Amino acid sequence: MTNYAKPNQIIIGEEVYGNLNIQTQKDFKKLNIKSIMWNYINNSTGNMAMFT
């Protein structure tokens, strides 16, 4: 995801966002990346998954 961040920008996933307190969540806005795909490790299963 860091490849998609602009200078001085932080991009976090939904899992991290969900763990932030409500006040901190207000500092972020949703970024819709529709045509980009990347792989990640699912924390629940430990398996590789693909986000599209």
C-alpha distance matrix in Angstrom:
0.0 3.8 5.3 5.6 7.0 10.8 13.2 14.1 11.3 9.3 6.6 7.6 8.2 11.8 13.3 12.7 13.8 16.8 17.9 18.2 21.7 22.5 23.2 19.7 18.1 20.1 18.1 15.0 15.0 13.3 11.0 12.1 10.2 13.1 13.3 10.0 9.8 7.9 9.8 9.9 13.1 15.0 16.5 19.6 20.5 18.8 18.3 15.5 14.3 12.6 10.8 12.2
3.8 0.0 3.8 5.3 5.2 8.5 10.2 11.2 9.2 7.8 6.7 8.7 10.7 14.3 15.7 14.2 15.3 18.6 19.2 18.9 22.3 23.3 23.4 19.8 18.8 20.5 17.9 15.3 15.8 15.0 12.8 14.5 12.8 16.0 16.1 12.8 13.0 11.1 12.8 12.8 15.7 17.9 18.9 22.3 23.3 21.2 21.0 18.3 17.6 16.1 14.6 15.9
5.3 3.8 0.0 3.8 5.7 8.2 10.5 12.6 10.9 10.6 9.5 11.9 13.3 16.8 18.5 17.5 18.4 21.7 22.6 22.4 25.7 26.4 26.5 23.0 21.7 23.1 20.5 17.7 17.6 16.4 13.5 14.5 12.1 15.0 14.3 11.0 11.8 10.6 13.0 14.0 17.3 19.7 21.4 24.6 25.2 23.1 22.3 19.2 18.3 16.2 14.8 15.3
5.6 5.3 3.8 0.0 3.8 6.5 9.8 11.7 9.3 9.4 7.8 10.7 12.2 15.3 17.7 16.8 16.9 20.2 21.6 21.1 24.2 24.4 24.5 21.2 19.6 20.6 18.2 15.2 14.4 13.2 10.0 11.2 9.2 12.4 12.3 9.6 11.3 11.1 14.1 15.1 18.5 20.3 22.0 25.0 25.9 24.3 23.4 20.4 18.9 16.4 14.2 14.2
7.0 5.2 5.7 3.8 0.0 3.8 6.6 8.0 5.6 6.3 6.1 9.7 12.2 15.3 17.5 15.9 15.7 19.4 20.4 19.3 22.2 22.5 22.0 18.7 17.6 18.4 15.5 13.0 13.0 12.7 10.2 12.5 11.5 15.1 15.7 13.2 14.8 14.1 16.6 17.0 20.0 21.7 22.7 25.9 27.2 25.6 25.3 22.5 21.2 19.2 16.8 17.2
10.8 8.5 8.2 6.5 3.8 0.0 3.8 6.3 5.3 8.0 9.1 12.8 15.6 18.5 20.9 19.0 18.5 22.2 23.2 21.6 24.1 24.1 23.2 19.9 19.2 19.3 16.1 14.1 14.1 14.5 12.1 14.4 13.8 17.3 17.7 15.7 17.8 17.5 20.2 20.7 23.7 25.4 26.4 29.6 31.0 29.3 29.0 26.2 24.9 22.7 20.3 20.2
13.2 10.2 10.5 9.8 6.6 3.8 0.0 3.8 5.4 8.6 11.0 14.6 17.8 20.8 22.7 20.4 20.0 23.8 24.2 22.4 24.7 24.9 23.5 20.2 20.2 20.2 16.6 15.4 16.1 17.2 15.3 18.0 17.5 21.1 21.5 19.3 21.1 20.4 22.8 22.9 25.7 27.5 28.1 31.4 32.9 31.1 31.1 28.5 27.5 25.6 23.4 23.7
14.1 11.2 12.6 11.7 8.0 6.3 3.8 0.0 3.8 6.9 10.2 13.4 17.0 19.7 21.4 18.6 18.0 21.8 21.9 19.7 21.7 22.0 20.3 17.1 17.5 17.4 13.7 13.2 14.6 16.4 15.3 18.5 18.6 22.4 23.3 21.1 22.7 21.8 23.8 23.3 25.7 27.2 27.4 30.6 32.5 30.8 31.3 29.0 28.1 26.5 24.2 24.8
11.3 9.2 10.9 9.3 5.6 5.3 5.4 3.8 0.0 3.8 6.6 10.0 13.5 16.1 18.1 15.6 14.8 18.6 19.1 17.1 19.3 19.5 18.3 15.0 14.7 15.0 11.5 10.1 11.3 12.7 11.6 14.9 15.3 19.0 20.3 18.2 19.7 18.9 21.0 20.5 23.0 24.2 24.5 27.6 29.6 28.1 28.5 26.2 25.0 23.4 20.8 21.5
9.3 7.8 10.6 9.4 6.3 8.0 8.6 6.9 3.8 0.0 3.8 6.5 10.2 12.9 14.5 11.9 11.5 15.3 15.6 13.9 16.6 17.3 16.5 12.9 12.6 13.7 10.6 8.8 10.5 11.6 10.9 14.3 14.6 18.4 19.8 17.4 18.3 17.1 18.6 17.6 19.8 20.8 20.9 24.0 26.1 24.7 25.3 23.3 22.2 21.0 18.6 19.7
6.6 6.7 9.5 7.8 6.1 9.1 11.0 10.2 6.6 3.8 0.0 3.8 6.9 9.8 11.9 10.0 9.7 13.4 14.4 13.4 16.5 17.0 17.1 13.6 12.3 13.9 11.6 8.7 9.5 9.3 8.3 11.3 11.4 15.1 16.7 14.3 15.0 13.8 15.5 14.6 17.0 17.8 18.3 21.2 23.2 22.0 22.3 20.2 18.8 17.5 14.9 16.1
7.6 8.7 11.9 10.7 9.7 12.8 14.6 13.4 10.0 6.5 3.8 0.0 3.8 6.7 8.2 6.3 6.6 10.0 10.9 10.7 14.1 15.0 15.8 12.4 10.8 13.3 11.8 9.0 10.2 9.6 9.6 12.2 12.6 15.8 17.7 15.2 15.1 13.6 14.4 12.7 14.5 14.9 15.0 17.8 20.0 19.1 19.7 18.2 16.8 16.1 13.7 15.5
8.2 10.7 13.3 12.2 12.2 15.6 17.8 17.0 13.5 10.2 6.9 3.8 0.0 3.8 5.5 5.5 6.2 8.7 10.3 11.2 14.7 15.5 17.1 14.2 11.9 14.8 14.1 11.0 11.4 9.7 9.9 11.5 11.7 14.3 16.4 14.1 13.4 11.9 12.3 10.5 12.1 11.8 12.3 14.8 17.0 16.5 16.9 15.5 13.8 13.2 10.7 13.0
11.8 14.3 16.8 15.3 15.3 18.5 20.8 19.7 16.1 12.9 9.8 6.7 3.8 0.0 3.8 5.5 4.9 6.0 8.7 10.0 13.1 13.5 15.8 13.5 10.7 13.7 14.0 11.0 11.1 9.2 10.5 11.7 12.8 14.9 17.5 15.9 15.2 14.2 14.4 12.5 13.6 12.2 12.5 14.0 16.7 17.0 17.5 16.7 14.6 14.3 11.6 13.6
13.3 15.7 18.5 17.7 17.5 20.9 22.7 21.4 18.1 14.5 11.9 8.2 5.5 3.8 0.0 3.8 5.4 5.2 6.6 9.1 12.4 13.8 16.3 14.0 11.9 15.4 15.8 13.4 14.3 12.9 14.2 15.4 16.1 18.1 20.4 18.4 17.1 15.4 14.7 12.0 12.0 10.2 9.5 11.1 14.1 14.5 15.7 15.6 14.2 14.8 12.9 15.7
12.7 14.2 17.5 16.8 15.9 19.0 20.4 18.6 15.6 11.9 10.0 6.3 5.5 5.5 3.8 0.0 3.8 5.4 5.2 6.7 10.4 12.3 14.1 11.3 10.0 13.6 13.4 11.5 13.3 12.7 14.1 16.2 17.0 19.6 21.8 19.5 18.6 16.7 16.2 13.4 13.6 12.6 11.4 13.7 16.7 16.5 18.0 17.7 16.7 17.2 15.3 17.9
13.8 15.3 18.4 16.9 15.7 18.5 20.0 18.0 14.8 11.5 9.7 6.6 6.2 4.9 5.4 3.8 0.0 3.8 5.4 5.4 8.6 9.4 11.4 8.9 6.6 10.1 10.5 8.5 10.1 9.9 12.1 14.4 16.0 18.7 21.4 19.6 19.3 18.1 18.2 15.9 16.6 15.4 14.6 16.4 19.5 19.7 20.9 20.4 18.8 18.8 16.2 18.2
16.8 18.6 21.7 20.2 19.4 22.2 23.8 21.8 18.6 15.3 13.4 10.0 8.7 6.0 5.2 5.4 3.8 0.0 3.8 5.6 8.0 8.9 11.8 10.4 8.1 11.6 13.0 11.4 12.7 12.2 14.7 16.5 18.3 20.4 23.3 21.8 21.1 19.9 19.6 17.1 17.1 15.1 13.9 14.9 18.3 19.1 20.6 20.7 19.1 19.6 17.2 19.4
17.9 19.2 22.6 21.6 20.4 23.2 24.2 21.9 19.1 15.6 14.4 10.9 10.3 8.7 6.6 5.2 5.4 3.8 0.0 3.8 6.6 9.1 11.6 9.9 9.0 12.8 13.7 12.9 15.0 15.1 17.5 19.6 21.1 23.4 26.1 24.2 23.3 21.6 20.9 17.9 17.4 15.7 13.7 14.9 18.5 19.0 21.0 21.4 20.5 21.4 19.5 22.0
18.2 18.9 22.4 21.1 19.3 21.6 22.4 19.7 17.1 13.9 13.4 10.7 11.2 10.0 9.1 6.7 5.4 5.6 3.8 0.0 3.8 6.4 8.1 6.1 6.0 9.7 10.4 10.3 13.1 14.1 16.7 19.4 21.2 23.9 26.7 24.9 24.5 23.0 22.8 20.1 20.1 18.8 17.0 18.5 22.0 22.2 24.2 24.2 23.1 23.6 21.3 23.5
21.7 22.3 25.7 24.2 22.2 24.1 24.7 21.7 19.3 16.6 16.5 14.1 14.7 13.1 12.4 10.4 8.6 8.0 6.6 3.8 0.0 3.8 5.6 5.5 6.3 9.0 10.6 11.6 14.3 15.9 18.9 21.7 23.9 26.6 29.6 28.0 27.9 26.5 26.5 23.8 23.7 22.2 20.2 21.4 25.0 25.5 27.6 27.8 26.6 27.0 24.6 26.6
22.5 23.3 26.4 24.4 22.5 24.1 24.9 22.0 19.5 17.3 17.0 15.0 15.5 13.5 13.8 12.3 9.4 8.9 9.1 6.4 3.8 0.0 3.8 5.5 5.0 6.5 9.3 10.4 12.6 14.4 17.8 20.5 23.2 25.7 29.0 27.9 28.1 27.3 27.6 25.3 25.6 23.9 22.4 23.4 27.0 27.7 29.4 29.4 27.8 27.8 25.1 26.6
23.2 23.4 26.5 24.5 22.0 23.2 23.5 20.3 18.3 16.5 17.1 15.8 17.1 15.8 16.3 14.1 11.4 11.8 11.6 8.1 5.6 3.8 0.0 3.8 5.5 5.5 7.4 9.9 12.6 15.3 18.5 21.6 24.3 27.1 30.3 29.1 29.6 28.8 29.4 27.1 27.7 26.4 24.9 26.3 29.8 30.2 31.9 31.6 30.1 30.0 27.1 28.5
19.7 19.8 23.0 21.2 18.7 19.9 20.2 17.1 15.0 12.9 13.6 12.4 14.2 13.5 14.0 11.3 8.9 10.4 9.9 6.1 5.5 5.5 3.8 0.0 3.8 5.3 5.5 7.5 10.9 13.5 16.3 19.5 21.9 25.0 27.8 26.3 26.8 25.7 26.3 24.1 24.8 23.9 22.5 24.3 27.7 27.7 29.4 28.9 27.5 27.3 24.6 26.1
18.1 18.8 21.7 19.6 17.6 19.2 20.2 17.5 14.7 12.6 12.3 10.8 11.9 10.7 11.9 10.0 6.6 8.1 9.0 6.0 6.3 5.0 5.5 3.8 0.0 3.8 5.3 5.5 8.1 10.2 13.3 16.4 18.9 21.8 24.9 23.6 24.2 23.4 24.2 22.2 23.2 22.0 21.1 22.7 26.0 26.2 27.5 26.9 25.2 24.8 21.8 23.1
20.1 20.5 23.1 20.6 18.4 19.3 20.2 17.4 15.0 13.7 13.9 13.3 14.8 13.7 15.4 13.6 10.1 11.6 12.8 9.7 9.0 6.5 5.5 5.3 3.8 0.0 3.8 5.4 7.5 10.5 13.7 16.8 19.7 22.6 25.8 24.9 26.0 25.7 26.9 25.2 26.5 25.4 24.7 26.3 29.5 29.8 30.9 30.1 28.1 27.3 24.1 24.9
18.1 17.9 20.5 18.2 15.5 16.1 16.6 13.7 11.5 10.6 11.6 11.8 14.1 14.0 15.8 13.4 10.5 13.0 13.7 10.4 10.6 9.3 7.4 5.5 5.3 3.8 0.0 3.8 7.0 10.4 12.8 16.4 18.9 22.2 25.0 23.8 25.0 24.5 25.9 24.4 25.9 25.4 24.8 26.8 29.8 29.7 30.7 29.6 27.8 26.9 23.8 24.6
15.0 15.3 17.7 15.2 13.0 14.1 15.4 13.2 10.1 8.8 8.7 9.0 11.0 11.0 13.4 11.5 8.5 11.4 12.9 10.3 11.6 10.4 9.9 7.5 5.5 5.4 3.8 0.0 3.8 6.8 9.1 12.7 15.2 18.4 21.3 20.1 21.3 21.0 22.5 21.3 23.0 22.6 22.4 24.5 27.3 27.1 27.8 26.5 24.5 23.4 20.1 20.9
15.0 15.8 17.6 14.4 13.0 14.1 16.1 14.6 11.3 10.5 9.5 10.2 11.4 11.1 14.3 13.3 10.1 12.7 15.0 13.1 14.3 12.6 12.6 10.9 8.1 7.5 7.0 3.8 0.0 3.8 6.4 9.7 12.7 15.6 18.7 18.1 19.8 20.1 22.0 21.3 23.4 22.9 23.3 25.2 27.7 27.8 28.0 26.4 24.0 22.4 18.9 19.0
13.3 15.0 16.4 13.2 12.7 14.5 17.2 16.4 12.7 11.6 9.3 9.6 9.7 9.2 12.9 12.7 9.9 12.2 15.1 14.1 15.9 14.4 15.3 13.5 10.2 10.5 10.4 6.8 3.8 0.0 3.8 6.3 9.5 12.2 15.4 15.1 16.6 17.2 19.3 18.9 21.2 20.6 21.4 23.1 25.4 25.6 25.4 23.7 21.0 19.2 15.6 15.4
11.0 12.8 13.5 10.0 10.2 12.1 15.3 15.3 11.6 10.9 8.3 9.6 9.9 10.5 14.2 14.1 12.1 14.7 17.5 16.7 18.9 17.8 18.5 16.3 13.3 13.7 12.8 9.1 6.4 3.8 0.0 3.8 6.3 9.4 12.3 11.8 13.8 14.8 17.4 17.6 20.4 20.4 21.7 23.7 25.5 25.3 24.8 22.5 19.9 17.5 13.9 13.3
12.1 14.5 14.5 11.2 12.5 14.4 18.0 18.5 14.9 14.3 11.3 12.2 11.5 11.7 15.4 16.2 14.4 16.5 19.6 19.4 21.7 20.5 21.6 19.5 16.4 16.8 16.4 12.7 9.7 6.3 3.8 0.0 3.8 6.0 9.3 9.7 11.9 13.7 16.5 17.3 20.3 20.2 22.1 23.7 25.2 25.2 24.1 21.7 18.7 15.9 12.2 10.8
10.2 12.8 12.1 9.2 11.5 13.8 17.5 18.6 15.3 14.6 11.4 12.6 11.7 12.8 16.1 17.0 16.0 18.3 21.1 21.2 23.9 23.2 24.3 21.9 18.9 19.7 18.9 15.2 12.7 9.5 6.3 3.8 0.0 3.8 6.1 5.9 8.5 10.7 13.9 15.3 18.7 19.1 21.5 23.3 24.2 23.9 22.4 19.6 16.7 13.6 10.2 8.4
13.1 16.0 15.0 12.4 15.1 17.3 21.1 22.4 19.0 18.4 15.1 15.8 14.3 14.9 18.1 19.6 18.7 20.4 23.4 23.9 26.6 25.7 27.1 25.0 21.8 22.6 22.2 18.4 15.6 12.2 9.4 6.0 3.8 0.0 3.8 5.7 8.2 11.3 14.4 16.3 19.6 19.8 22.6 23.9 24.5 24.5 22.6 19.8 16.5 13.1 9.9 6.9
13.3 16.1 14.3 12.3 15.7 17.7 21.5 23.3 20.3 19.8 16.7 17.7 16.4 17.5 20.4 21.8 21.4 23.3 26.1 26.7 29.6 29.0 30.3 27.8 24.9 25.8 25.0 21.3 18.7 15.4 12.3 9.3 6.1 3.8 0.0 3.8 6.7 10.3 13.7 16.3 19.8 20.6 23.7 25.2 25.3 24.9 22.6 19.4 16.4 12.7 10.3 7.0
10.0 12.8 11.0 9.6 13.2 15.7 19.3 21.1 18.2 17.4 14.3 15.2 14.1 15.9 18.4 19.5 19.6 21.8 24.2 24.9 28.0 27.9 29.1 26.3 23.6 24.9 23.8 20.1 18.1 15.1 11.8 9.7 5.9 5.7 3.8 0.0 3.8 6.9 10.6 13.3 16.9 18.1 21.1 23.1 23.1 22.3 20.1 16.8 14.2 10.6 8.4 6.2
9.8 13.0 11.8 11.3 14.8 17.8 21.1 22.7 19.7 18.3 15.0 15.1 13.4 15.2 17.1 18.6 19.3 21.1 23.3 24.5 27.9 28.1 29.6 26.8 24.2 26.0 25.0 21.3 19.8 16.6 13.8 11.9 8.5 8.2 6.7 3.8 0.0 3.8 7.1 10.1 13.7 15.0 18.3 20.2 19.8 18.9 16.5 13.1 10.6 7.0 5.6 4.6
7.9 11.1 10.6 11.1 14.1 17.5 20.4 21.8 18.9 17.1 13.8 13.6 11.9 14.2 15.4 16.7 18.1 19.9 21.6 23.0 26.5 27.3 28.8 25.7 23.4 25.7 24.5 21.0 20.1 17.2 14.8 13.7 10.7 11.3 10.3 6.9 3.8 0.0 3.8 6.8 10.5 12.4 15.5 17.8 17.4 16.0 13.9 10.4 8.6 5.8 5.5 6.9
9.8 12.8 13.0 14.1 16.6 20.2 22.8 23.8 21.0 18.6 15.5 14.4 12.3 14.4 14.7 16.2 18.2 19.6 20.9 22.8 26.5 27.6 29.4 26.3 24.2 26.9 25.9 22.5 22.0 19.3 17.4 16.5 13.9 14.4 13.7 10.6 7.1 3.8 0.0 3.8 7.1 9.5 12.6 14.9 14.1 12.4 10.3 6.7 5.6 4.4 6.1 8.8
9.9 12.8 14.0 15.1 17.0 20.7 22.9 23.3 20.5 17.6 14.6 12.7 10.5 12.5 12.0 13.4 15.9 17.1 17.9 20.1 23.8 25.3 27.1 24.1 22.2 25.2 24.4 21.3 21.3 18.9 17.6 17.3 15.3 16.3 16.3 13.3 10.1 6.8 3.8 0.0 3.8 6.4 9.1 11.8 11.4 9.5 8.4 5.7 5.5 6.3 7.5 11.0
13.1 15.7 17.3 18.5 20.0 23.7 25.7 25.7 23.0 19.8 17.0 14.5 12.1 13.6 12.0 13.6 16.6 17.1 17.4 20.1 23.7 25.6 27.7 24.8 23.2 26.5 25.9 23.0 23.4 21.2 20.4 20.3 18.7 19.6 19.8 16.9 13.7 10.5 7.1 3.8 0.0 3.8 6.1 8.8 8.1 5.8 5.6 4.6 6.0 8.6 10.2 14.0
15.0 17.9 19.7 20.3 21.7 25.4 27.5 27.2 24.2 20.8 17.8 14.9 11.8 12.2 10.2 12.6 15.4 15.1 15.7 18.8 22.2 23.9 26.4 23.9 22.0 25.4 25.4 22.6 22.9 20.6 20.4 20.2 19.1 19.8 20.6 18.1 15.0 12.4 9.5 6.4 3.8 0.0 3.8 5.5 5.6 5.2 5.5 6.2 6.3 9.3 10.4 14.1
16.5 18.9 21.4 22.0 22.7 26.4 28.1 27.4 24.5 20.9 18.3 15.0 12.3 12.5 9.5 11.4 14.6 13.9 13.7 17.0 20.2 22.4 24.9 22.5 21.1 24.7 24.8 22.4 23.3 21.4 21.7 22.1 21.5 22.6 23.7 21.1 18.3 15.5 12.6 9.1 6.1 3.8 0.0 3.8 5.7 5.3 7.8 9.4 10.1 13.0 13.7 17.4
19.6 22.3 24.6 25.0 25.9 29.6 31.4 30.6 27.6 24.0 21.2 17.8 14.8 14.0 11.1 13.7 16.4 14.9 14.9 18.5 21.4 23.4 26.3 24.3 22.7 26.3 26.8 24.5 25.2 23.1 23.7 23.7 23.3 23.9 25.2 23.1 20.2 17.8 14.9 11.8 8.8 5.5 3.8 0.0 3.8 6.0 8.2 10.8 11.1 14.3 15.1 18.6
20.5 23.3 25.2 25.9 27.2 31.0 32.9 32.5 29.6 26.1 23.2 20.0 17.0 16.7 14.1 16.7 19.5 18.3 18.5 22.0 25.0 27.0 29.8 27.7 26.0 29.5 29.8 27.3 27.7 25.4 25.5 25.2 24.2 24.5 25.3 23.1 19.8 17.4 14.1 11.4 8.1 5.6 5.7 3.8 0.0 3.8 5.3 8.6 9.7 13.3 15.0 18.5
18.8 21.2 23.1 24.3 25.6 29.3 31.1 30.8 28.1 24.7 22.0 19.1 16.5 17.0 14.5 16.5 19.7 19.1 19.0 22.2 25.5 27.7 30.2 27.7 26.2 29.8 29.7 27.1 27.8 25.6 25.3 25.2 23.9 24.5 24.9 22.3 18.9 16.0 12.4 9.5 5.8 5.2 5.3 6.0 3.8 0.0 3.8 6.8 9.1 12.8 14.8 18.4
18.3 21.0 22.3 23.4 25.3 29.0 31.1 31.3 28.5 25.3 22.3 19.7 16.9 17.5 15.7 18.0 20.9 20.6 21.0 24.2 27.6 29.4 31.9 29.4 27.5 30.9 30.7 27.8 28.0 25.4 24.8 24.1 22.4 22.6 22.6 20.1 16.5 13.9 10.3 8.4 5.6 5.5 7.8 8.2 5.3 3.8 0.0 3.8 6.3 10.0 12.7 16.1
15.5 18.3 19.2 20.4 22.5 26.2 28.5 29.0 26.2 23.3 20.2 18.2 15.5 16.7 15.6 17.7 20.4 20.7 21.4 24.2 27.8 29.4 31.6 28.9 26.9 30.1 29.6 26.5 26.4 23.7 22.5 21.7 19.6 19.8 19.4 16.8 13.1 10.4 6.7 5.7 4.6 6.2 9.4 10.8 8.6 6.8 3.8 0.0 3.8 7.0 10.0 13.3
14.3 17.6 18.3 18.9 21.2 24.9 27.5 28.1 25.0 22.2 18.8 16.8 13.8 14.6 14.2 16.7 18.8 19.1 20.5 23.1 26.6 27.8 30.1 27.5 25.2 28.1 27.8 24.5 24.0 21.0 19.9 18.7 16.7 16.5 16.4 14.2 10.6 8.6 5.6 5.5 6.0 6.3 10.1 11.1 9.7 9.1 6.3 3.8 0.0 3.8 6.7 9.8
12.6 16.1 16.2 16.4 19.2 22.7 25.6 26.5 23.4 21.0 17.5 16.1 13.2 14.3 14.8 17.2 18.8 19.6 21.4 23.6 27.0 27.8 30.0 27.3 24.8 27.3 26.9 23.4 22.4 19.2 17.5 15.9 13.6 13.1 12.7 10.6 7.0 5.8 4.4 6.3 8.6 9.3 13.0 14.3 13.3 12.8 10.0 7.0 3.8 0.0 3.8 6.4
10.8 14.6 14.8 14.2 16.8 20.3 23.4 24.2 20.8 18.6 14.9 13.7 10.7 11.6 12.9 15.3 16.2 17.2 19.5 21.3 24.6 25.1 27.1 24.6 21.8 24.1 23.8 20.1 18.9 15.6 13.9 12.2 10.2 9.9 10.3 8.4 5.6 5.5 6.1 7.5 10.2 10.4 13.7 15.1 15.0 14.8 12.7 10.0 6.7 3.8 0.0 3.8
12.2 15.9 15.3 14.2 17.2 20.2 23.7 24.8 21.5 19.7 16.1 15.5 13.0 13.6 15.7 17.9 18.2 19.4 22.0 23.5 26.6 26.6 28.5 26.1 23.1 24.9 24.6 20.9 19.0 15.4 13.3 10.8 8.4 6.9 7.0 6.2 4.6 6.9 8.8 11.0 14.0 14.1 17.4 18.6 18.5 18.4 16.1 13.3 9.8 6.4 3.8 0.0
